[in-house]
Amino acid sequence: MSDIHRPTTFSLSTLSARWRSENGTPPPRRLIAADRTLRADAAYRLACEGTALLWHGDYPDALRLLHAMRRRAERRRPRSAPVNPVDAFREHRRQRARHARVLGMLLVPLDPEHRIRLHRAPDVRAACLAAYGPLLDNSIVSLRELLGVIGAHQWRIRGVEVPALGARIHPHYGVFSPVRGEYVDLVARAPLPVAALDHPTAFDLGTGTGVLAAVLARRGLRRVLVTDANPRALACARDNAQRLGLADRVETVGTALYPPGDQRAALIVCNPPWLPARPSSSLDQGVYDQDSRMLHGFLESLADRLLPGGEGWLVLSDLAEHLGLRTRAELLTAIAAAGLRVTGRFDTVPRHPRATAPDRSDPLHAARAAEITSLWSLTLA
């Protein structure tokens, strides 16, 4: 969200500021001033106890403290190893949530011009404006979140090379980046349905950066309607379509899963979040789909939205199956219950570092090593 989630105002010394958190973290109940005299062990202990540290002094010192706190957080291990993949996944998420909560306790002040009010701080005005929009007054933000804002802005400037497009996609802050190109390649190579020759219209549901919509447009679909629950994603998709010269083919149509009305298409593509779990931040929404709501929403309405001879393409990893979060039988049952049948499946293996150079200390190592990403071609039963 681009607005400050809580109107809470803090007063500490001469500072009065509003709390800012993009993932909806509530403001801390306890807040103290901190500077280079605070030792890392003490800072970590205070953060674990729920005391936020508002930094005063040099910005590089704040970075060093955050890194020291991260090292201490990473040394903390569960007392016993999980005995099955589901428990390993849940423990992994608990540890990540705990790290985020503790490391998020180191705060820095921003002025209304998006300047960090610390000595030797970098100029982050462009990055903050892109992520937050205009500020009305002083604010306080987690240094960890601010580093994410800065990093996201660099991704937006540089873009992500997409070989299937022969071009770069530029992700906006809070929009999942298409760094895993294997699923894009599936959409670029799967045979188009025959119906698309006479009716070159497609839907891209949950478009994210708009990368799949751009691939479809480059493949000859003259009208690609895209949706996403995240308004930032719709803005990102419009921006990328404009950059690629596809603005006349790619049209953003709203935040509902399907385009409004009873419009139908020859091809409907959906790449839902792959893991059925509750997201805890806006970026998490690109990975976690609570109760598989988006997956089921896509399947349950697909038959009514396809033109005769049309196809639905479901792009999905089987990581959830290896983690014990969903079975293949449950997926196939949901497809059949929606009045659909599978007419083809195209598989690929991940190319990301966790798969190609796995860390065997990673509790999810075995599941990641076995992962396959598939494009399921679906038609009316």
Buried (B, 14 or more C-beta within 10 A) or exposed (E): BEEBBEEEBBEBEEBEBBBBBBBEBEBBEEBEEBBBEBEBEEBBBBBBEEBBBBBBBBBBBBBEBBEBBBEBBEEEEEEEEBEEBEBBBBBBBEBEEEBBBBBBBBBBBBBEEBBBBBEEBEEBBEBBBBBBEEBEEBBBBBBBBBEBBBEBBEBBEEBBEBEBBEBEBBBBBBBBBBEBBBBBBBBBEBEBBEBBEEBBBBBBBBBBBBBBBBBBBBBEBEBBBBBBBBBBBBBBBBBBBEBBEBBEBBBBBBEEBBBEEEEBBBBBBBBBBBBBBEBBBBBBBBBBBEEBEBBBBBBBBBBEBBBEBBBBBBBBBBBBBBBBBBEEEBBEEBBEEBBBEBEEEBEBEBEEEBBEEBEEEBBBBBBBBEBBBBBBBBBBE
